[in-house]
Every structure is written in structure tokens, then in C-alpha cells.
Amino acid sequence: MRLPTSLPWVTSQTKEATPSPVNCSRYLARVEQEAVLPVVQVVLDLTGIFVFAITGALVGVRKQLDWFGVQVLAMATGLGGGFVRDVLIGAVPPAALADWRYLTVPVAAGFATLFWHPGIGRVERMINVFDAAGLGLFCVTGTLKALAYGLGPAPAVVLGTVTGVGGGVLRDVLSGRVPVVLRREIYATPAILGATLVVAAHELHVYASWVAVLAALLCFALRFVAIRRNWNAPRARPA
């Protein structure tokens, strides 16, 4: 088997040479890690769509919308951030239109919420919990896809953050609420930190799937603690 000539240990003078076992094992380990990342990204993407779609459906239930209105909010919330991400990086048609799973998941989440939603007194708390989970998952998948399309560290963080907050913004606008990201609540900051962790690991050539999981948990934990402790971002004092 001929090795790719782009490998760091293969030069123009030694293309036919056999690499050392150490270098070869490192290369194979990296190939194995990079092969796992697309699978991890799809799993995190679909999970994020599901939990974000639940938040949209719960808002629809709280607003006493019919089944169609609940489904619209579920799909807009679950697919909105990824739609914006794919259009911005030129991944067209967006994954939501190219893969049937991306349409099925929010529909299933919407109907599941219609039939098994909790009591109206607990809906707001459940919305916040699922929203924090979706924020963590989407900021990671958005960053991973941006890096896969060759974006630099800073644009990847921006796109990861946009992916995380985009669905929630659409949900709140369609339901007549002020978007959470525009309030005093700490919302975008956890997404920025989660995306930054993914980019930092990528720059350090750490391609393990646990990095994505850790970044999603970090974003979720920060957002959840901010909700529980009522942390707010600083704002300018009125003159």
C-alpha cells in the first residue's frame, strides 16, 4: 500500500521509503479519530435538534397553539440554527433538506410534546432545561462543521455560537417573546466558551470525540447554573 505523499514524514526524495512504526501508528490513530468525528457530529446534531424542538413545542403548548402551530415552532427551533450555519458556510442544500432524519426528529419531538407535556406550571422550567441542553449540543456541532469546511478559529467560534442561539431566537420571535439572547440572562457566553474549547482542541490536534462531549457539557452546565442562580450579564447604567 502506498502512503499519501502529503504525510509529514514523506518527502520528495523518500516517497518510496517505508515510514517508521511510530509515525505509522500515530497516523493510523489520527485517521481513526477523524473517522469517528462525523458520526459524533451527526449524533450530537440530531440530539440537539430533538431537545431544541421540544423547547419550541413547549412554548407552543404554553401559548395554547394548535398541533400545527406547535409543529411550526418545534421545526423552527430545532432546525433554525443549523439552517443558518449551513447557508453561511455554503453547505447547500442544508442538512435539514438533504437528510430525512433532520426533518423527522423535530416532527417526532413536536408530537411527543403534544401528548406527554408536563403540567402548565412546570413548562417554563422544562423549557429552560431543554434549551440549555440544545445550546450546548448545537454550539459544538456548529463549530465542528465550521472547522470541517476550513474556517479559521475565530469564524468557527462565531458560527458555533450562531448555531447555538439561532433556533432559540426564531422560537422566541415567532411566539412573540423577546429573544433570550437579547435579555440580561447569560445565554451566548456559555455557547462561546463551548465553541472555544472545541477550537482550542482542534488547534492542539486533539481529535477525540470526548472533546465534543466535554464542550457540550461545559456549555450546558454554565447555562443551567446561570438559570438556577439567576446570573445576569452586566449592562450599561442609565444616564
C-alpha positions in Angstrom: 0.0 0.0 0.0 1.4 3.4 -1.0 1.2 6.1 1.7 -0.1 9.6 0.9 2.8 11.9 -0.2 1.3 14.6 2.0 2.3 12.9 5.2 4.9 14.9 7.2 7.4 12.1 7.1 7.3 11.5 3.4 9.5 13.9 1.3 10.0 14.2 -2.4 13.3 12.2 -2.0 11.8 9.4 0.1 8.4 8.8 -1.4 9.1 5.1 -1.7 10.5 4.8 1.8 8.6 3.0 4.5 7.8 5.2 7.5 8.8 4.2 11.0 6.4 2.1 13.0 6.0 5.0 15.5 5.0 7.5 12.8 2.7 5.0 11.1 0.9 4.2 14.4 0.4 7.9 15.1 -1.0 8.4 11.6 -3.4 5.5 11.9 -4.6 6.7 15.3 -5.3 10.1 13.9 -7.2 8.6 10.9 -9.3 6.5 13.3 -10.1 9.6 15.5 -11.1 11.7 12.5 -13.3 8.9 11.2 -15.3 8.9 14.4 -15.9 12.7 14.4 -18.5 12.8 11.6 -20.5 10.1 13.4 -20.3 12.0 16.7 -21.3 15.2 14.9 -24.4 13.7 13.4 -25.4 12.1 16.8 -24.9 15.4 18.6 -26.7 17.3 15.8 -29.8 15.1 15.9 -29.9 15.1 19.7 -29.6 18.9 19.7 -32.4 19.2 17.2 -34.6 16.9 19.3 -34.1 18.8 22.6 -34.4 22.3 20.9 -37.5 21.1 19.1 -39.0 20.2 22.5 -38.4 23.7 23.7 -40.3 25.1 20.7 -43.1 22.7 21.2 -43.4 23.5 24.9 -43.6 27.2 24.1 -46.4 26.4 21.6 -48.3 24.4 24.3 -47.9 27.3 26.7 -49.2 29.7 24.1 -52.2 27.3 23.5 -51.4 26.8 19.8 -53.0 24.0 17.8 -51.0 21.0 16.7 -49.8 22.8 13.5 -48.5 25.8 15.4 -46.7 23.6 17.9 -45.0 21.7 15.0 -44.0 25.0 13.3 -42.3 26.2 16.5 -40.7 22.8 17.0 -39.2 22.7 13.5 -38.1 26.3 13.5 -36.4 25.9 16.9 -34.8 22.6 16.0 -33.6 23.4 12.5 -33.2 27.2 12.5 -29.6 27.4 13.9 -28.4 24.6 11.6 -30.1 26.1 8.6 -28.3 29.4 9.2 -25.0 27.6 9.7 -25.2 25.6 6.5 -26.2 28.6 4.4 -23.3 30.8 5.8 -20.6 28.2 5.1 -22.1 27.2 1.7 -23.2 23.7 2.7 -26.2 23.7 0.4 -28.7 22.2 0.3 -28.7 22.4 4.1 -28.6 19.2 6.0 -32.2 19.7 7.1 -33.3 19.3 3.5 -30.7 16.8 2.3 -31.2 14.2 5.1 -34.7 12.9 6.0 -33.6 12.3 9.7 -33.3 16.1 10.2 -36.9 16.6 9.3 -38.2 13.6 11.1 -36.6 14.3 14.5 -38.3 17.7 15.2 -41.7 16.4 14.0 -41.4 13.4 16.4 -40.4 15.8 19.2 -43.4 18.0 18.5 -45.9 15.2 18.6 -44.2 13.7 21.7 -44.5 17.1 23.5 -48.2 17.4 22.5 -49.1 14.1 24.1 -46.8 14.0 27.1 -46.1 17.6 28.0 -45.9 18.3 31.8 -48.3 20.4 33.8 -48.5 24.0 32.7 -47.0 25.2 35.9 -43.7 23.3 35.1 -43.5 24.1 31.5 -41.2 27.2 31.8 -38.7 25.2 34.0 -38.6 22.4 31.4 -38.1 24.9 28.6 -35.1 26.3 30.3 -33.5 22.9 30.9 -34.0 21.6 27.4 -32.9 24.9 26.0 -29.6 24.7 27.9 -29.1 21.2 26.6 -29.8 22.2 23.0 -27.5 25.3 23.3 -24.6 23.0 24.4 -25.1 20.5 21.7 -25.6 23.0 18.9 -22.6 25.2 19.7 -20.4 22.1 19.4 -21.9 20.8 16.2 -21.8 24.2 14.6 -18.1 24.7 15.5 -17.2 21.2 14.3 -18.9 21.8 10.9 -17.2 25.2 10.5 -13.8 23.7 11.1 -14.6 20.8 8.7 -15.3 23.5 6.0 -11.9 25.1 6.6 -12.9 28.2 8.6 -10.4 29.7 11.0 -10.6 29.6 14.8 -12.4 32.9 15.3 -15.0 32.4 12.5 -15.6 28.9 13.8 -16.4 30.2 17.3 -18.8 32.8 15.8 -20.6 30.2 13.7 -20.8 27.8 16.6 -22.4 30.5 18.7 -24.8 31.4 15.9 -25.8 27.8 15.5 -26.5 27.6 19.3 -28.6 30.7 19.6 -30.3 30.8 16.2 -33.1 28.3 16.9 -34.0 30.0 20.2 -34.2 33.4 18.5 -36.6 32.1 15.9 -38.7 30.4 18.5 -39.0 33.5 20.6 -39.7 35.8 17.7 -42.4 33.5 16.3 -44.0 33.2 19.7 -44.0 36.9 20.4 -41.3 36.8 23.1 -38.2 38.9 23.5 -35.3 36.5 22.4 -33.4 35.1 25.4 -30.1 36.2 23.9 -31.2 39.8 24.0 -32.2 39.8 27.7 -29.9 40.2 30.6 -29.6 36.4 31.1 -26.3 34.7 30.5 -27.0 32.9 27.2 -24.5 33.5 24.5 -21.5 33.3 26.8 -21.7 29.6 27.6 -22.0 28.9 23.8 -18.9 31.0 23.1 -16.9 29.1 25.8 -18.1 25.7 24.5 -17.2 26.6 20.9 -13.8 28.0 22.1 -13.0 24.7 23.8 -13.7 22.8 20.5 -11.5 25.2 18.5 -8.7 25.0 21.1 -8.6 21.2 21.0 -8.6 21.3 17.2 -5.6 23.7 17.1 -3.8 21.4 19.5 -4.6 18.5 17.1 -6.8 16.7 19.7 -9.5 15.0 17.6 -11.0 12.7 20.2 -14.8 12.5 20.5 -14.7 13.2 24.2 -13.7 16.8 23.5 -17.1 17.5 21.8 -18.9 15.9 24.7 -16.9 17.9 27.3 -17.6 21.1 25.4 -21.3 20.5 25.3 -21.4 19.6 29.0 -19.5 22.8 29.8 -21.9 25.0 27.9 -24.9 23.2 29.4 -23.6 23.4 33.0 -22.8 27.1 32.7 -26.2 27.9 31.3 -28.0 25.7 33.8 -26.2 27.2 36.8 -26.9 30.7 35.4 -30.6 29.9 35.4 -30.6 28.4 38.9 -28.6 31.2 40.4 -30.2 33.9 38.4 -26.9 35.2 37.0 -27.2 38.1 34.6 -24.8 39.8 32.2 -23.7 43.3 33.1 -25.4 46.2 31.4 -24.9 49.9 31.0 -26.2 52.1 33.7 -28.8 54.7 32.6 -27.6 58.2 32.5 
